[in-house]
Amino acid sequence: MISTIKSAKAWIVRSKFDNFLFVLPALSIFSVFYIYPFIEMFNLSLQEWKGIGPKYFVGLANFQELMHDGVWWDSMGHAAYITFIALTFQNALAFALALACDREIRMKRFYRVVFFIPPVLSEVVVGILWNWILHPGMQNGQHIGLLNHFFYTTGLPNLVHNWLGDPKTALTCIAVVHSWKGFGWGFIMLLAGLQTIDRQLYEAAKVDGAGFWKTFTNVTIPMMLPVILVVVVLTILGSMQVFVLILSMVNKGLVYHTDVPVTRILSSMSGTNQFGYACAQAVVFGAILVAVSFVLKKLSDRVKQA
């Protein structure tokens, strides 16, 4: 009996060790490319360093300076504004198109492919393309920008505008372009969620006399809540970290009224060589994203349990 128990324990230990060996390659990669860089970044955030030369330990001085950095917190507000546009305009568009393609309509497979083209395009290509569309300049008496040229030739010269140069419109233009590029991801996920809903629920609602709106609010939305929350989390994380699109649209992304946290981090490194301060910014920004993800994960778990 004792030998049987020992054999069982040995088998359990060997089984756990075998399972660990399967996980070890992924764990090693995660540790080398994620855990170690984060530890090193936090270590640098406690020091003053110009990128080359000696490092000087300053403790929490970089974080104290960051708390009073109005430009940094303004960039957080800009990222929050882009995220708000994405959460509303982008996801509403994705949901509406997903609902349309979930029905029996002609060429719905073609639409699915077309709607997924913007997300797979390079952000640099998208940024350059939209920079050309929104360009305010003129050449040989003609507006270079496609949008301004359209307004001018259709008899609406009053609408001609420096879209990316005006602080009142630049951030909104970036937010709209970001939403245009990213709605395809939400579209695919929401469409997949809609297709998992049992069609008998819709038939039962129809028999009970429910119209489109009642069916939508009492059947579609409750069944789609877990998917919607996942889309919301991914939208927030992706929109808060928007970076390449701004670099390719607005003067390398270093204009104040289009600054976002990632461009501020880049500016601290390349503009003033404050690598320690840049790491402090990255640590705070990462902590905010982790906190938001944690809150939304808890909310998602409660919705799933309800």
N, C-alpha and C positions, 0 to 999 in steps of 0.2 A: 504493500500500500504506500509506504514511504517512498520507495523507488519510483512508483507511478507518479506521485505528486512532484518529485524532483524532476522527472522527465517532462512533465507538463509545464513546470516553471521554466525549464531550460528551453523548451519549444517556444514559449511565449516571449522569452528574452531574445531568442534568435529571430523570431518573427518581427519583433519591434526593431531589431538591428537591421534586418533586411529592408524593412519599410523606410528606415532612416537613410539607408544607402540610396534609395530611389529619390529621396528628397534632397540629399546632400548637394548635387550639382546646382539645382535651382537656388538652394540656400546660400551656396558659395557665391554665385553670381550676384544675388541680392545683397549679400554682405559687402562684397567688393565695390559694387557700383552704387549702392544706396546707403547702407548703414555707415561704412567707413567715411564716405564723403560728408555725410551729415555731421558725424562727430568732429571731423576736421574743420568743417565750416563753423560749427559752434565754437570750437577752440579759437579760430581766427576772429570770430566776432568779439572776443574778449581782449583783442590785441589791436594795436595800431600798426599798420603795415602798408607800405607803398607799393607792394608787389615785388620789389627787388630790395634787398638789403635786410637789415636786422628788424626783428619784431619787438615791440614794446607792450608788455602786459598793462592794460588799462582797466581791467575788470568790467564793470557794467556801464562804463562811461559812454560807449557807443549806443547802448540801449537808452540811456538817459537823454542823449542828444536826439535820438530818433523820436522820443516821445514829444519833443518840442519842435519837430521839423514839420512846419506847415505844408511845405511842398510835397513831402512824402504822403501826408494824410490827404492832401488834395488829389494825389494820384490814386489813392485808394478809393476816393469818391468817384473819380473818372471810371475806374474799373467796375465799381458798383453800378454806375449808370449804364455802362455797356452790358453788364449782366442783367440789369432790369429790362432793357430792350430785348435781350435774347430770351429771357424768361417769358415775356409777353408776346412780342411780335413773332419771334422765331418759332416758339413752341406752338403758338396759336396757328400759325401758317402750317407747321408740320402736322398738327392734329387735324386741321381741316382737309388737307390733301390726303392724309391717311384714311379719313372717313370716306372721302370720295373714291379712292382706289380700292377700298374694302368692298364697295358695292359692285354690282355687275354693270360695268361701263365699258364702252368700246376702247380698245388700245390701252387698257390699264397696265399691261406689262410694259408697254413702251413708256408710259408715264413714270413707272417705278424706276426705270433706268435713267430717264432724263432728270428726275428729281435727285438722284444720287450722284450726278456728275459734279456739282459744285464742291461737295466735301472731299472728293478724291483729287481735286486740283491742287496744285502747289499754292501755298499762301503767298509766296513771292509773285507768282504769275497773276493770281487774283488781285493782289495789291497794285501791281503795275498796270493791270487792265483797268481797274477802277480809278487809278490816278489819272489815266488818260481820259476816261469818261468824264471825270469831274474837273479836269484841268481848266484853269481860268484864262490862260493866255491866248494871244492872237498871233497869227502868222499870215503875212500877205493879205491883211484885212479880213481874215476869216478866223473864227473861233476854233482853236485846236480841240478843246474839250467837246466831246460828243453831246453831253447834256446841254451845255451852253449854246452849242451850235444849233441844236434842235429848237431851243427856246427862241433863238434869234431868227431862224428861218421860218418859224411858224407864227411870227408876229407877236412874240411875247418877250421883247427885249428887257422889260422890267424884271423878269425872273432870272436874267443872267447874273451869276454870282460867283464869288471866289469861295467855293464850297469848303475846300480844305485849308484855306488861309484865314477864314473868319472863325474866331473862338466860339461864336454862337452856333455854328453849323458843323464845324470840323468833327467834334466828338460824336455827334448824331450820325454823320455820314459814315464814320468808322463803325459805329454800332450797327447800322443798317447793313453795311457790307459784310460784317462779321456774322450777322444773323442770316443773310442770304447764303453765305458759304456753309454755315453749319446746320441749316434746317434739315438737310438730307439725313443726318444721323438720327435725329429725333423722328423723322418721317418713317424710316425703316423700323425703328424700335416700336413705335406706336402702331404701325401697320401690323407688325408681328403680334403685338398684344391683342389687337382687334380680332385677328384671325383665330385666336385661342378661345374667344368667347363662344359658348354653346349657342348655336343658332336657334335652338328650341326656346331659349329665353326670349328672343325677339318675337318668335311666333306666338308665345304665350301672352306677351305684352300686346301684340296686335289683336289677339282674340279678346283680350280684356278691354279693348277700345282705346288703348294708349296711343297718342300721336307721337310724332318724331321727338318733340322736346321732352315729353315725359319718359319716353323710352331712353333717350339720351341721358337724362339726369338720374333715372332710377335703375337702369341696366348697364349702360355703357360706362359711365363714370365710376360707379362702385367697382365694377370688374376690372377697370383699367388703372385704379389708384396705385397699385404696386409698380406698374410700368411707368406711370407718370412721375412717381417719386424718383425712380432711377434716372429718368430723362432730366428731371430738375437738378439732381445732384451732379450729373455729368455736364449739364449746361453751366451751372455755377462754377465748377472747377475749370472748365475750358474757357469760359468768358473772363474770369478773373486773371487768367494767365495769358491773355491775348498779347502777342508780342511781335511776331514776324509780320503780321498784316500791317501793323502800325509802322514798322520799320520801312516797309516797301511803299507805303502810301504817303507818309508825312515826314519829309526831311529827316530820315533815319530815326523817327520816333522820339526825338529829343526836344520837341517843341512843348512848352509848358502846358498849354491847354489840351494837349493830347497825351500827356504823360500818364503812364500806368505804372504799377509797382515794379514790373520787370524792367521797364525802360529806365526807371529811377535807379535800380540796382546797376544796370549797365552804365548809366551816367556817373555813378559814384566810382566805378572801377576805371572807366576810360577817360572821364573828364577830370577828376581830381585825384585819382590814384588812391582813394580811400578804401582799400580792400577789406579792412576790418569792419568799417562802417557798412559797406555793401553786404558783408556776411551777416551783420546784425539785422539789416533790412530783410534779408532772405529768411532768417530764422523767424522773425516776427510774422512775415507774410505766410510762411509755411505753417506756423502755429495757428494763424487765423483760418487758413484753409482746412486744417485738420479739425479744428473746433466746429466749423460749419459742417463738415462731412460727418462728424460724430453726432451732431444734433439731428441732421437729416436721416442718418442711419437709425437712430432711436425712433424717430417719427415713423420711418418706413416699417420697422419691426412692430410698432403698435398698430399700424394700419393692417398689417398682415394677420395679426392676432385677432383683430376685431371681426 
